[in-house]
Structures are given as structure tokens and as C-alpha cells.
Amino acid sequence: MTSEKNRGKLVAIITGAFSIFIAITYLILITILDARGPMLPPPPEALGAMVVACY
């Protein structure tokens, strides 16, 4: 029975460490992406829109 408890504790510790790793990675990624500056809308060409000039 103590072997099962120890295994459960080990799984909980590994799962917690993995969760903390994912959280820290996410925060670093968001910080890097946010530091690039404000988001700008795409140019009209990217949307497939054509500009037609009528004279």
C-alpha cells in the first residue's frame, strides 16, 4: 500500500511540475509576442480585395 501512495505522490509531483513548466512557457511566449508592438490591420491586398478606380 505504501508503494501505491508513493507512486501517486510521484505522479502528482511530476504533473504539477509539468503544469508549472507550461504556465511559465506561456507567460514567456505572451511577453515576447506582446513586446512586438501594437497589432496593425492587414493591408487590403491580403484580404483579396481589389481596388477599382472609376474615372
C-alpha distance matrix in Angstrom:
0.0 3.8 5.3 5.2 6.4 8.7 9.9 10.8 12.6 14.3 15.5 16.7 18.6 20.2 21.2 22.7 24.5 25.9 27.1 28.8 30.4 31.8 33.1 34.9 36.3 37.6 39.3 40.9 42.2 43.6 45.3 46.9 48.1 49.4 51.3 53.5 55.7 56.6 56.2 59.6 60.5 61.2 64.8 66.6 66.6 62.9 63.0 65.6 68.3 71.8 74.4 77.7 80.8 83.8 87.2
3.8 0.0 3.8 5.4 5.0 6.1 8.5 9.7 10.4 12.2 14.1 15.2 16.4 18.2 19.8 20.9 22.4 24.2 25.5 26.8 28.4 30.2 31.4 32.9 34.5 36.0 37.4 38.9 40.4 42.0 43.4 45.0 46.5 47.7 49.4 51.7 54.0 55.0 54.9 58.4 59.5 60.2 63.9 65.8 65.9 62.1 62.4 65.1 67.8 71.3 73.8 77.2 80.2 83.2 86.6
5.3 3.8 0.0 3.8 5.4 5.1 6.1 8.6 9.9 10.5 12.3 14.2 15.3 16.4 18.2 19.9 21.0 22.5 24.2 25.8 26.9 28.6 30.2 31.6 32.9 34.6 36.3 37.5 38.9 40.6 42.1 43.5 44.9 46.4 48.1 50.2 52.6 53.8 53.5 56.9 58.0 58.5 62.0 64.0 63.9 60.1 60.5 63.1 65.9 69.3 71.9 75.3 78.4 81.4 84.8
5.2 5.4 3.8 0.0 3.8 5.5 5.1 6.1 8.6 9.8 10.5 12.3 14.2 15.3 16.3 18.2 19.9 21.0 22.4 24.3 25.7 26.9 28.5 30.3 31.5 32.8 34.7 36.2 37.3 38.9 40.7 42.1 43.3 44.7 46.7 48.7 51.0 51.9 51.5 54.8 55.7 56.3 59.8 61.6 61.6 57.9 58.1 60.6 63.4 66.9 69.5 72.8 75.9 78.9 82.3
6.4 5.0 5.4 3.8 0.0 3.8 5.4 5.0 6.2 8.6 9.9 10.5 12.3 14.2 15.2 16.4 18.3 19.9 20.9 22.5 24.3 25.7 26.9 28.6 30.2 31.5 33.0 34.7 36.1 37.4 39.0 40.7 42.0 43.2 45.1 47.3 49.5 50.4 50.2 53.7 54.7 55.5 59.2 61.1 61.3 57.5 57.7 60.5 63.1 66.6 69.1 72.5 75.4 78.5 81.8
8.7 6.1 5.1 5.5 3.8 0.0 3.8 5.4 5.1 6.1 8.6 9.8 10.5 12.3 14.1 15.2 16.4 18.3 19.8 21.1 22.5 24.3 25.7 27.0 28.5 30.2 31.6 33.0 34.5 36.2 37.5 39.1 40.6 41.9 43.5 45.8 48.1 49.3 49.3 52.7 54.0 54.7 58.3 60.3 60.4 56.7 57.2 59.9 62.5 66.0 68.4 71.9 74.8 78.0 81.3
9.9 8.5 6.1 5.1 5.4 3.8 0.0 3.8 5.4 5.0 6.2 8.6 9.9 10.5 12.2 14.1 15.3 16.4 18.2 20.0 21.0 22.5 24.3 25.8 26.9 28.5 30.4 31.7 32.8 34.6 36.2 37.6 38.9 40.4 42.2 44.2 46.6 47.7 47.4 50.8 51.8 52.4 55.9 57.9 57.8 54.1 54.5 57.1 59.9 63.3 65.9 69.3 72.3 75.4 78.7
10.8 9.7 8.6 6.1 5.0 5.4 3.8 0.0 3.8 5.4 5.1 6.2 8.6 10.0 10.5 12.2 14.2 15.3 16.3 18.3 19.9 21.1 22.5 24.4 25.7 26.9 28.7 30.3 31.5 32.9 34.7 36.3 37.4 38.7 40.7 42.8 45.0 45.8 45.5 48.9 49.9 50.6 54.3 56.1 56.3 52.5 52.8 55.5 58.1 61.6 64.1 67.5 70.5 73.5 76.9
12.6 10.4 9.9 8.6 6.2 5.1 5.4 3.8 0.0 3.8 5.5 5.0 6.1 8.6 9.8 10.4 12.2 14.2 15.2 16.4 18.2 19.9 21.0 22.5 24.2 25.7 27.0 28.6 30.2 31.6 33.0 34.7 36.1 37.3 39.0 41.4 43.5 44.6 44.6 48.1 49.4 50.2 53.9 56.0 56.2 52.5 52.9 55.7 58.3 61.8 64.1 67.6 70.4 73.6 76.8
14.3 12.2 10.5 9.8 8.6 6.1 5.0 5.4 3.8 0.0 3.8 5.4 5.1 6.1 8.5 9.8 10.6 12.2 14.1 15.4 16.5 18.4 20.0 21.2 22.5 24.3 25.9 27.1 28.5 30.3 31.7 33.1 34.6 36.1 37.7 39.8 42.3 43.5 43.4 46.9 48.2 48.8 52.4 54.6 54.6 50.9 51.5 54.2 56.9 60.3 62.7 66.2 69.1 72.3 75.5
15.5 14.1 12.3 10.5 9.9 8.6 6.2 5.1 5.5 3.8 0.0 3.8 5.5 5.2 6.0 8.5 9.9 10.5 12.1 14.2 15.2 16.4 18.3 20.0 21.0 22.4 24.4 25.8 26.8 28.5 30.3 31.6 32.8 34.4 36.2 38.2 40.6 41.6 41.2 44.6 45.7 46.3 49.8 51.8 51.8 48.1 48.6 51.2 54.0 57.4 59.9 63.3 66.3 69.4 72.7
16.7 15.2 14.2 12.3 10.5 9.8 8.6 6.2 5.0 5.4 3.8 0.0 3.8 5.5 5.1 6.0 8.5 9.8 10.4 12.2 14.1 15.3 16.4 18.3 19.9 21.0 22.6 24.4 25.7 26.9 28.6 30.3 31.5 32.7 34.7 36.9 39.0 39.9 39.8 43.2 44.4 45.3 48.9 51.0 51.3 47.6 47.9 50.8 53.3 56.8 59.1 62.6 65.4 68.5 71.8
18.6 16.4 15.3 14.2 12.3 10.5 9.9 8.6 6.1 5.1 5.5 3.8 0.0 3.8 5.5 5.1 6.1 8.5 9.8 10.6 12.2 14.3 15.3 16.5 18.2 19.9 21.2 22.6 24.3 25.8 27.0 28.7 30.3 31.5 33.1 35.4 37.7 38.9 39.0 42.6 44.1 44.9 48.6 50.8 51.1 47.4 48.0 51.0 53.5 56.9 59.1 62.7 65.4 68.6 71.8
20.2 18.2 16.4 15.3 14.2 12.3 10.5 10.0 8.6 6.1 5.2 5.5 3.8 0.0 3.8 5.5 5.1 6.1 8.6 9.9 10.5 12.3 14.3 15.4 16.4 18.3 20.1 21.2 22.4 24.4 25.8 27.1 28.5 30.1 31.7 33.8 36.3 37.6 37.5 40.9 42.2 42.8 46.4 48.6 48.7 45.0 45.7 48.5 51.2 54.5 56.8 60.4 63.2 66.5 69.7
21.2 19.8 18.2 16.3 15.2 14.1 12.2 10.5 9.8 8.5 6.0 5.1 5.5 3.8 0.0 3.8 5.5 5.1 6.1 8.7 9.8 10.6 12.4 14.4 15.3 16.5 18.5 20.1 21.0 22.6 24.5 25.9 27.0 28.4 30.4 32.4 34.7 35.6 35.3 38.7 39.9 40.6 44.2 46.3 46.4 42.7 43.2 46.0 48.6 52.1 54.4 57.9 60.8 63.9 67.2
22.7 20.9 19.9 18.2 16.4 15.2 14.1 12.2 10.4 9.8 8.5 6.0 5.1 5.5 3.8 0.0 3.8 5.4 5.0 6.2 8.6 9.9 10.6 12.3 14.2 15.3 16.6 18.5 19.9 21.1 22.6 24.5 25.8 26.8 28.7 31.1 33.1 34.2 34.2 37.8 39.2 40.2 43.9 46.1 46.5 42.9 43.4 46.4 48.8 52.3 54.4 58.0 60.7 63.9 67.0
24.5 22.4 21.0 19.9 18.3 16.4 15.3 14.2 12.2 10.6 9.9 8.5 6.1 5.1 5.5 3.8 0.0 3.8 5.4 5.1 6.1 8.7 9.9 10.6 12.2 14.2 15.4 16.6 18.3 20.0 21.2 22.7 24.4 25.7 27.1 29.4 31.8 33.2 33.4 37.0 38.6 39.5 43.0 45.5 45.7 42.1 43.0 46.0 48.4 51.8 53.8 57.5 60.1 63.4 66.5
25.9 24.2 22.5 21.0 19.9 18.3 16.4 15.3 14.2 12.2 10.5 9.8 8.5 6.1 5.1 5.4 3.8 0.0 3.8 5.5 5.0 6.2 8.7 10.0 10.5 12.3 14.4 15.4 16.4 18.4 20.0 21.2 22.5 24.2 25.9 27.8 30.3 31.5 31.4 34.8 36.2 36.8 40.4 42.7 42.8 39.1 39.9 42.8 45.4 48.7 50.9 54.5 57.3 60.6 63.7
27.1 25.5 24.2 22.4 20.9 19.8 18.2 16.3 15.2 14.1 12.1 10.4 9.8 8.6 6.1 5.0 5.4 3.8 0.0 3.8 5.4 5.2 6.2 8.7 9.9 10.6 12.5 14.4 15.4 16.6 18.5 20.2 21.1 22.4 24.4 26.5 28.6 29.6 29.4 32.9 34.3 35.2 38.9 41.1 41.5 37.9 38.4 41.5 43.9 47.3 49.4 53.0 55.7 58.9 62.0
28.8 26.8 25.8 24.3 22.5 21.1 20.0 18.3 16.4 15.4 14.2 12.2 10.6 9.9 8.7 6.2 5.1 5.5 3.8 0.0 3.8 5.4 5.0 6.2 8.5 9.8 10.6 12.3 14.2 15.4 16.5 18.4 20.0 20.9 22.6 25.1 27.2 28.4 28.8 32.4 34.1 35.3 38.9 41.4 41.9 38.4 39.2 42.3 44.6 47.9 49.8 53.5 56.0 59.3 62.3
30.4 28.4 26.9 25.7 24.3 22.5 21.0 19.9 18.2 16.5 15.2 14.1 12.2 10.5 9.8 8.6 6.1 5.0 5.4 3.8 0.0 3.8 5.5 5.3 6.1 8.5 10.0 10.7 12.2 14.3 15.4 16.6 18.3 19.9 21.3 23.4 25.9 27.5 27.7 31.2 33.0 33.8 37.3 39.9 40.1 36.6 37.6 40.7 43.1 46.3 48.3 52.0 54.5 57.9 60.9
31.8 30.2 28.6 26.9 25.7 24.3 22.5 21.1 19.9 18.4 16.4 15.3 14.3 12.3 10.6 9.9 8.7 6.2 5.2 5.4 3.8 0.0 3.8 5.6 5.1 6.1 8.7 10.0 10.4 12.2 14.2 15.4 16.4 18.0 20.0 21.8 24.2 25.3 25.1 28.6 30.0 30.8 34.4 36.8 37.1 33.5 34.3 37.4 39.8 43.1 45.2 48.8 51.4 54.7 57.8
33.1 31.4 30.2 28.5 26.9 25.7 24.3 22.5 21.0 20.0 18.3 16.4 15.3 14.3 12.4 10.6 9.9 8.7 6.2 5.0 5.5 3.8 0.0 3.8 5.5 5.1 6.3 8.7 9.9 10.6 12.3 14.4 15.4 16.3 18.4 20.6 22.6 23.6 23.8 27.4 29.1 30.3 34.0 36.5 37.1 33.6 34.4 37.6 39.8 43.1 44.9 48.6 51.0 54.3 57.3
34.9 32.9 31.6 30.3 28.6 27.0 25.8 24.4 22.5 21.2 20.0 18.3 16.5 15.4 14.4 12.3 10.6 10.0 8.7 6.2 5.3 5.6 3.8 0.0 3.8 5.4 5.1 6.2 8.6 9.9 10.6 12.4 14.3 15.2 16.6 19.1 21.3 22.9 23.5 27.2 29.3 30.5 34.0 36.8 37.3 34.0 35.1 38.3 40.5 43.6 45.3 49.0 51.3 54.7 57.6
36.3 34.5 32.9 31.5 30.2 28.5 26.9 25.7 24.2 22.5 21.0 19.9 18.2 16.4 15.3 14.2 12.2 10.5 9.9 8.5 6.1 5.1 5.5 3.8 0.0 3.8 5.5 5.2 6.1 8.6 9.9 10.7 12.3 14.1 15.5 17.4 20.0 21.7 21.9 25.3 27.3 28.1 31.5 34.3 34.5 31.1 32.4 35.5 37.8 41.0 42.7 46.5 48.9 52.3 55.2
37.6 36.0 34.6 32.8 31.5 30.2 28.5 26.9 25.7 24.3 22.4 21.0 19.9 18.3 16.5 15.3 14.2 12.3 10.6 9.8 8.5 6.1 5.1 5.4 3.8 0.0 3.8 5.5 5.1 6.1 8.5 10.0 10.6 12.0 14.2 16.0 18.2 19.3 19.2 22.8 24.5 25.6 29.2 31.8 32.3 28.9 29.9 33.1 35.2 38.5 40.2 43.9 46.4 49.7 52.7
39.3 37.4 36.3 34.7 33.0 31.6 30.4 28.7 27.0 25.9 24.4 22.6 21.2 20.1 18.5 16.6 15.4 14.4 12.5 10.6 10.0 8.7 6.3 5.1 5.5 3.8 0.0 3.8 5.5 5.2 6.1 8.6 9.9 10.4 12.2 14.7 16.6 18.0 18.7 22.4 24.6 26.0 29.6 32.4 33.2 30.0 31.1 34.5 36.3 39.5 40.9 44.6 46.8 50.2 53.0
40.9 38.9 37.5 36.2 34.7 33.0 31.7 30.3 28.6 27.1 25.8 24.4 22.6 21.2 20.1 18.5 16.6 15.4 14.4 12.3 10.7 10.0 8.7 6.2 5.2 5.5 3.8 0.0 3.8 5.5 5.1 6.2 8.7 9.9 10.7 13.1 15.6 17.6 18.5 22.0 24.5 25.6 29.0 32.0 32.6 29.4 30.9 34.2 36.2 39.1 40.5 44.3 46.4 49.9 52.6
42.2 40.4 38.9 37.3 36.1 34.5 32.8 31.5 30.2 28.5 26.8 25.7 24.3 22.4 21.0 19.9 18.3 16.4 15.4 14.2 12.2 10.4 9.9 8.6 6.1 5.1 5.5 3.8 0.0 3.8 5.4 5.2 6.2 8.5 10.0 11.4 14.1 15.8 16.0 19.4 21.6 22.4 25.8 28.8 29.1 25.9 27.4 30.6 32.7 35.7 37.2 41.0 43.2 46.7 49.5
43.6 42.0 40.6 38.9 37.4 36.2 34.6 32.9 31.6 30.3 28.5 26.9 25.8 24.4 22.6 21.1 20.0 18.4 16.6 15.4 14.3 12.2 10.6 9.9 8.6 6.1 5.2 5.5 3.8 0.0 3.8 5.5 5.1 5.9 8.5 10.3 12.1 13.2 13.6 17.3 19.5 20.9 24.4 27.3 28.2 25.0 26.2 29.6 31.4 34.5 35.8 39.6 41.7 45.1 47.8
45.3 43.4 42.1 40.7 39.0 37.5 36.2 34.7 33.0 31.7 30.3 28.6 27.0 25.8 24.5 22.6 21.2 20.0 18.5 16.5 15.4 14.2 12.3 10.6 9.9 8.5 6.1 5.1 5.4 3.8 0.0 3.8 5.5 5.1 6.1 9.0 10.9 12.9 14.2 17.9 20.6 22.2 25.5 28.7 29.6 26.8 28.2 31.7 33.2 36.1 37.1 40.9 42.8 46.2 48.8
46.9 45.0 43.5 42.1 40.7 39.1 37.6 36.3 34.7 33.1 31.6 30.3 28.7 27.1 25.9 24.5 22.7 21.2 20.2 18.4 16.6 15.4 14.4 12.4 10.7 10.0 8.6 6.2 5.2 5.5 3.8 0.0 3.8 5.5 5.3 7.0 9.9 12.5 13.5 16.8 19.6 20.7 23.8 27.1 27.6 24.8 26.7 29.9 31.7 34.4 35.5 39.3 41.2 44.7 47.2
48.1 46.5 44.9 43.3 42.0 40.6 38.9 37.4 36.1 34.6 32.8 31.5 30.3 28.5 27.0 25.8 24.4 22.5 21.1 20.0 18.3 16.4 15.4 14.3 12.3 10.6 9.9 8.7 6.2 5.1 5.5 3.8 0.0 3.8 5.5 5.7 8.2 9.9 10.2 13.5 16.1 17.2 20.4 23.6 24.3 21.4 23.1 26.4 28.1 30.9 32.1 35.8 37.8 41.3 44.0
49.4 47.7 46.4 44.7 43.2 41.9 40.4 38.7 37.3 36.1 34.4 32.7 31.5 30.1 28.4 26.8 25.7 24.2 22.4 20.9 19.9 18.0 16.3 15.2 14.1 12.0 10.4 9.9 8.5 5.9 5.1 5.5 3.8 0.0 3.8 5.4 6.3 7.8 9.2 12.8 15.7 17.6 20.8 24.0 25.2 22.6 24.0 27.5 28.7 31.5 32.3 36.1 37.9 41.3 43.8
51.3 49.4 48.1 46.7 45.1 43.5 42.2 40.7 39.0 37.7 36.2 34.7 33.1 31.7 30.4 28.7 27.1 25.9 24.4 22.6 21.3 20.0 18.4 16.6 15.5 14.2 12.2 10.7 10.0 8.5 6.1 5.3 5.5 3.8 0.0 3.8 5.4 8.5 10.7 13.9 17.2 18.9 21.7 25.2 26.3 23.9 25.8 29.1 30.3 32.8 33.4 37.1 38.6 42.1 44.4
53.5 51.7 50.2 48.7 47.3 45.8 44.2 42.8 41.4 39.8 38.2 36.9 35.4 33.8 32.4 31.1 29.4 27.8 26.5 25.1 23.4 21.8 20.6 19.1 17.4 16.0 14.7 13.1 11.4 10.3 9.0 7.0 5.7 5.4 3.8 0.0 3.8 7.0 8.5 11.1 14.5 15.8 18.4 22.0 22.8 20.6 22.7 25.9 27.1 29.4 30.0 33.8 35.3 38.9 41.1
55.7 54.0 52.6 51.0 49.5 48.1 46.6 45.0 43.5 42.3 40.6 39.0 37.7 36.3 34.7 33.1 31.8 30.3 28.6 27.2 25.9 24.2 22.6 21.3 20.0 18.2 16.6 15.6 14.1 12.1 10.9 9.9 8.2 6.3 5.4 3.8 0.0 3.8 6.5 9.1 12.7 14.7 17.2 20.7 22.1 20.3 22.0 25.4 26.1 28.4 28.6 32.3 33.6 37.0 39.2
56.6 55.0 53.8 51.9 50.4 49.3 47.7 45.8 44.6 43.5 41.6 39.9 38.9 37.6 35.6 34.2 33.2 31.5 29.6 28.4 27.5 25.3 23.6 22.9 21.7 19.3 18.0 17.6 15.8 13.2 12.9 12.5 9.9 7.8 8.5 7.0 3.8 0.0 3.7 6.4 9.9 12.5 15.2 18.4 20.3 18.5 19.8 23.2 23.6 26.1 26.2 29.8 31.2 34.5 36.8
56.2 54.9 53.5 51.5 50.2 49.3 47.4 45.5 44.6 43.4 41.2 39.8 39.0 37.5 35.3 34.2 33.4 31.4 29.4 28.8 27.7 25.1 23.8 23.5 21.9 19.2 18.7 18.5 16.0 13.6 14.2 13.5 10.2 9.2 10.7 8.5 6.5 3.7 0.0 3.8 6.7 9.2 12.3 15.3 17.2 15.1 16.2 19.8 20.3 23.0 23.5 27.2 28.8 32.2 34.7
59.6 58.4 56.9 54.8 53.7 52.7 50.8 48.9 48.1 46.9 44.6 43.2 42.6 40.9 38.7 37.8 37.0 34.8 32.9 32.4 31.2 28.6 27.4 27.2 25.3 22.8 22.4 22.0 19.4 17.3 17.9 16.8 13.5 12.8 13.9 11.1 9.1 6.4 3.8 0.0 3.8 6.4 8.9 12.0 14.1 12.6 13.8 17.1 17.3 19.7 19.9 23.6 25.1 28.5 31.0
60.5 59.5 58.0 55.7 54.7 54.0 51.8 49.9 49.4 48.2 45.7 44.4 44.1 42.2 39.9 39.2 38.6 36.2 34.3 34.1 33.0 30.0 29.1 29.3 27.3 24.5 24.6 24.5 21.6 19.5 20.6 19.6 16.1 15.7 17.2 14.5 12.7 9.9 6.7 3.8 0.0 3.8 6.5 8.9 11.4 9.9 10.4 13.9 13.9 16.5 17.0 20.6 22.5 25.7 28.5
61.2 60.2 58.5 56.3 55.5 54.7 52.4 50.6 50.2 48.8 46.3 45.3 44.9 42.8 40.6 40.2 39.5 36.8 35.2 35.3 33.8 30.8 30.3 30.5 28.1 25.6 26.0 25.6 22.4 20.9 22.2 20.7 17.2 17.6 18.9 15.8 14.7 12.5 9.2 6.4 3.8 0.0 3.8 6.5 8.0 6.2 7.6 10.8 11.4 14.0 14.9 18.7 20.9 24.3 27.1
64.8 63.9 62.0 59.8 59.2 58.3 55.9 54.3 53.9 52.4 49.8 48.9 48.6 46.4 44.2 43.9 43.0 40.4 38.9 38.9 37.3 34.4 34.0 34.0 31.5 29.2 29.6 29.0 25.8 24.4 25.5 23.8 20.4 20.8 21.7 18.4 17.2 15.2 12.3 8.9 6.5 3.8 0.0 3.8 5.4 5.6 7.3 9.5 9.4 11.2 11.7 15.5 17.5 21.1 23.8
66.6 65.8 64.0 61.6 61.1 60.3 57.9 56.1 56.0 54.6 51.8 51.0 50.8 48.6 46.3 46.1 45.5 42.7 41.1 41.4 39.9 36.8 36.5 36.8 34.3 31.8 32.4 32.0 28.8 27.3 28.7 27.1 23.6 24.0 25.2 22.0 20.7 18.4 15.3 12.0 8.9 6.5 3.8 0.0 3.8 5.4 5.4 6.8 5.8 7.7 8.5 12.3 14.6 18.1 21.1
66.6 65.9 63.9 61.6 61.3 60.4 57.8 56.3 56.2 54.6 51.8 51.3 51.1 48.7 46.4 46.5 45.7 42.8 41.5 41.9 40.1 37.1 37.1 37.3 34.5 32.3 33.2 32.6 29.1 28.2 29.6 27.6 24.3 25.2 26.3 22.8 22.1 20.3 17.2 14.1 11.4 8.0 5.4 3.8 0.0 3.8 5.4 5.3 5.9 7.1 8.9 12.5 15.2 18.7 21.6
62.9 62.1 60.1 57.9 57.5 56.7 54.1 52.5 52.5 50.9 48.1 47.6 47.4 45.0 42.7 42.9 42.1 39.1 37.9 38.4 36.6 33.5 33.6 34.0 31.1 28.9 30.0 29.4 25.9 25.0 26.8 24.8 21.4 22.6 23.9 20.6 20.3 18.5 15.1 12.6 9.9 6.2 5.6 5.4 3.8 0.0 3.8 5.5 7.6 10.0 12.3 15.8 18.7 22.1 25.2
63.0 62.4 60.5 58.1 57.7 57.2 54.5 52.8 52.9 51.5 48.6 47.9 48.0 45.7 43.2 43.4 43.0 39.9 38.4 39.2 37.6 34.3 34.4 35.1 32.4 29.9 31.1 30.9 27.4 26.2 28.2 26.7 23.1 24.0 25.8 22.7 22.0 19.8 16.2 13.8 10.4 7.6 7.3 5.4 5.4 3.8 0.0 3.8 5.5 8.9 11.5 14.8 17.9 21.0 24.4
65.6 65.1 63.1 60.6 60.5 59.9 57.1 55.5 55.7 54.2 51.2 50.8 51.0 48.5 46.0 46.4 46.0 42.8 41.5 42.3 40.7 37.4 37.6 38.3 35.5 33.1 34.5 34.2 30.6 29.6 31.7 29.9 26.4 27.5 29.1 25.9 25.4 23.2 19.8 17.1 13.9 10.8 9.5 6.8 5.3 5.5 3.8 0.0 3.8 6.5 9.8 12.7 16.2 19.1 22.5
68.3 67.8 65.9 63.4 63.1 62.5 59.9 58.1 58.3 56.9 54.0 53.3 53.5 51.2 48.6 48.8 48.4 45.4 43.9 44.6 43.1 39.8 39.8 40.5 37.8 35.2 36.3 36.2 32.7 31.4 33.2 31.7 28.1 28.7 30.3 27.1 26.1 23.6 20.3 17.3 13.9 11.4 9.4 5.8 5.9 7.6 5.5 3.8 0.0 3.8 6.6 9.5 12.9 15.8 19.3
71.8 71.3 69.3 66.9 66.6 66.0 63.3 61.6 61.8 60.3 57.4 56.8 56.9 54.5 52.1 52.3 51.8 48.7 47.3 47.9 46.3 43.1 43.1 43.6 41.0 38.5 39.5 39.1 35.7 34.5 36.1 34.4 30.9 31.5 32.8 29.4 28.4 26.1 23.0 19.7 16.5 14.0 11.2 7.7 7.1 10.0 8.9 6.5 3.8 0.0 3.8 6.2 9.7 12.7 16.1
74.4 73.8 71.9 69.5 69.1 68.4 65.9 64.1 64.1 62.7 59.9 59.1 59.1 56.8 54.4 54.4 53.8 50.9 49.4 49.8 48.3 45.2 44.9 45.3 42.7 40.2 40.9 40.5 37.2 35.8 37.1 35.5 32.1 32.3 33.4 30.0 28.6 26.2 23.5 19.9 17.0 14.9 11.7 8.5 8.9 12.3 11.5 9.8 6.6 3.8 0.0 3.8 6.5 9.9 13.0
77.7 77.2 75.3 72.8 72.5 71.9 69.3 67.5 67.6 66.2 63.3 62.6 62.7 60.4 57.9 58.0 57.5 54.5 53.0 53.5 52.0 48.8 48.6 49.0 46.5 43.9 44.6 44.3 41.0 39.6 40.9 39.3 35.8 36.1 37.1 33.8 32.3 29.8 27.2 23.6 20.6 18.7 15.5 12.3 12.5 15.8 14.8 12.7 9.5 6.2 3.8 0.0 3.8 6.5 9.9
80.8 80.2 78.4 75.9 75.4 74.8 72.3 70.5 70.4 69.1 66.3 65.4 65.4 63.2 60.8 60.7 60.1 57.3 55.7 56.0 54.5 51.4 51.0 51.3 48.9 46.4 46.8 46.4 43.2 41.7 42.8 41.2 37.8 37.9 38.6 35.3 33.6 31.2 28.8 25.1 22.5 20.9 17.5 14.6 15.2 18.7 17.9 16.2 12.9 9.7 6.5 3.8 0.0 3.8 6.5
83.8 83.2 81.4 78.9 78.5 78.0 75.4 73.5 73.6 72.3 69.4 68.5 68.6 66.5 63.9 63.9 63.4 60.6 58.9 59.3 57.9 54.7 54.3 54.7 52.3 49.7 50.2 49.9 46.7 45.1 46.2 44.7 41.3 41.3 42.1 38.9 37.0 34.5 32.2 28.5 25.7 24.3 21.1 18.1 18.7 22.1 21.0 19.1 15.8 12.7 9.9 6.5 3.8 0.0 3.8
87.2 86.6 84.8 82.3 81.8 81.3 78.7 76.9 76.8 75.5 72.7 71.8 71.8 69.7 67.2 67.0 66.5 63.7 62.0 62.3 60.9 57.8 57.3 57.6 55.2 52.7 53.0 52.6 49.5 47.8 48.8 47.2 44.0 43.8 44.4 41.1 39.2 36.8 34.7 31.0 28.5 27.1 23.8 21.1 21.6 25.2 24.4 22.5 19.3 16.1 13.0 9.9 6.5 3.8 0.0
